[in-house]
Amino acid sequence: MKSLLIKDTTREEREKIVADSIGYIDGSCDGCMAGLADMYQDYIEGRREIKDINMEFRAHYESGDDGPTRNSCGYKN
């Protein structure tokens, strides 16, 4: 398998890697796929590695930083 690192790929190859990974982004969905393509723009431009972008996304998703917080379980008086 070829390396996905910025130093081992051209901009065109990175565009293809993202496009192949995400799929058809211009399809008739609710707009979510275009947002994913934007998320990887730093990788395409050679500014950030794809693994760093994925790790940052997972950290926000798992931590719930962007979601509601819960103060208690609801069973405690």
N, C-alpha and C positions, 0 to 999 in steps of 0.2 A: 504494500500500500504506500502510495506517495505521501510525503510529509505535507501537512496542512499549514505549517508555520509560514509566517509572512516572509521570512528570509528565503524560503524555498519555493515561493509561488509568485506569479505575476499578478497584477491587478485583475486582468482578464480571467485568470484561473480562479482567483478568489471570488469573483462575481459568479462564475459558473458553479463553484463549490456551494455557495449560499443558495443560488437558484435551484440547484439539484437537490439540496437538502430540504428546502422549504416546499418546493413544488410550484405549481402554477399560481403565482401571486396576483394575477389580474383576473382571476375567476370571479364568479358571482357569489362571493361569500359576504359576510358581514363587515368586511374591512380588516379583519384581524391579521390576515397574512401580510398585508402591506406594512403593518406595524412591526411584524417580525423582520421583514426585510430592512426596515429602518434601524432596527436594533443592531444589525450586523454591519452597518455602514462603516463603522470604525475599522472593522476587520478588512473590508473591501478596500478601504483607503490606505491600509497598512499602518494604522495607528495603535491598534490593540489586537492581541491574539484572540482567536475564537474561543479558546478555553477560558480566558479571563472574562469575556462577555457572558459565557454560559454560567460560570461560577457566580458572577454578580447577580444574574437573573435568578438563579436558584436560591441564593442567600436572601433576596427580597421575598421570594415566594414562600420559603420555609419559615422565615422569621415572622411573617405577617406584618412587617413594617407598614405596608400600605393598606392593610385591612383593619377591621374593627378589633378592638381589644376587649377582653372580658375581665371583669374585676373579681368575680367569684364563680363558683360552679352553679349557683342558683339554689342549692339544697341547704346551704349553711344559713342559719338565722342570724 
